[in-house]
C-alpha cells in the first residue's frame, strides 16, 4: 500500500515528492509521539511505585526506631534491677 501511494505521489514530480516526504515525516512524528507518551506513562507509574516504596521504608524505620527505644528502656530496667539485687545483703544461714 505504501509503495503504491509513493509511486502515485511521485508521478506528480516535485510536488508529489514533497507530499511523500510530508506523509513520511507525519508518520514518523506520530510514532515518536506515541513512544514519548508511553515513556511518560511508564515514568509516572514508576514514580507512584517509588512513592509507595518510600512510605513503606519510612514506616519500617519508625517501627524499628520504636522497637530499639523499647529495648533500650527494657535493658535499663534490667540493669537497674540487677544493681538493686547486687546491693541487697546476701542472707546468711546461722
C-alpha positions as CSV (number, residue, x, y, z in Angstrom):
1,X,0.0,0.0,0.0
2,X,2.8,2.4,0.9
3,X,4.7,1.6,-2.2
4,X,1.7,2.2,-4.4
5,X,1.0,5.5,-2.7
6,X,4.6,6.6,-3.0
7,X,4.6,5.7,-6.7
8,X,1.3,7.5,-7.3
9,X,2.6,10.6,-5.5
10,X,6.0,10.7,-7.1
11,X,4.4,10.7,-10.6
12,X,3.4,14.3,-9.9
13,X,7.0,15.4,-9.8
14,X,8.5,17.6,-7.1
15,X,5.1,18.3,-5.6
16,X,4.4,14.6,-5.3
17,X,7.9,14.1,-3.7
18,X,7.2,16.8,-1.2
19,X,3.9,15.2,-0.4
20,X,5.5,11.8,0.1
21,X,8.2,13.3,2.4
22,X,5.5,15.2,4.3
23,X,3.5,12.0,4.8
24,X,6.6,10.1,5.9
25,X,7.5,12.9,8.3
26,X,4.0,12.9,9.8
27,X,4.0,9.1,10.3
28,X,7.4,9.2,12.0
29,X,6.3,12.1,14.1
30,X,3.1,10.2,15.2
31,X,5.3,7.1,16.1
32,X,7.6,9.3,18.1
33,X,4.7,11.0,19.9
34,X,3.3,7.5,20.8
35,X,6.7,6.4,22.1
36,X,7.0,9.6,24.2
37,X,3.5,9.1,25.6
38,X,4.3,5.5,26.5
39,X,7.6,6.6,28.2
40,X,5.8,9.3,30.1
41,X,3.2,6.8,31.3
42,X,5.9,4.4,32.4
43,X,7.7,7.2,34.3
44,X,4.6,8.2,36.1
45,X,3.9,4.6,37.1
46,X,7.4,4.2,38.4
47,X,7.1,7.5,40.3
48,X,3.9,6.2,42.0
49,X,5.7,2.9,42.9
50,X,8.7,4.8,44.2
51,X,6.4,6.9,46.4
52,X,4.8,3.8,47.8
53,X,8.2,2.2,48.5
54,X,9.4,5.3,50.3
55,X,6.3,5.2,52.5
56,X,7.0,1.6,53.4
57,X,10.6,2.4,54.2
58,X,9.6,5.3,56.4
59,X,7.0,3.2,58.2
60,X,9.6,0.4,58.8
61,X,12.2,3.0,60.0
62,X,9.7,4.3,62.5
63,X,8.8,0.8,63.7
64,X,12.5,-0.2,64.1
65,X,13.3,3.0,66.0
66,X,10.3,2.4,68.3
67,X,11.4,-1.2,68.9
68,X,15.0,0.0,69.6
69,X,13.8,2.5,72.1
70,X,11.7,-0.1,73.9
71,X,14.7,-2.5,74.0
72,X,16.9,0.3,75.5
73,X,14.3,1.0,78.2
74,X,14.0,-2.7,78.9
75,X,17.8,-3.0,79.2
76,X,17.9,0.0,81.5
77,X,15.2,-1.6,83.7
78,X,17.0,-4.9,83.8
79,X,20.3,-3.1,84.7
80,X,18.5,-1.2,87.5
81,X,17.1,-4.4,88.9
82,X,20.5,-6.1,88.7
83,X,22.0,-3.2,90.6
84,X,19.4,-3.4,93.3
85,X,19.8,-7.1,93.7
86,X,23.6,-6.7,93.9
87,X,23.2,-4.1,96.7
88,X,21.0,-6.3,98.8
89,X,22.8,-8.2,101.6
90,X,23.2,-11.8,101.0
91,X,21.2,-13.8,103.6
92,X,23.4,-15.8,105.8
93,X,22.5,-19.1,107.4
94,X,23.0,-19.3,111.1
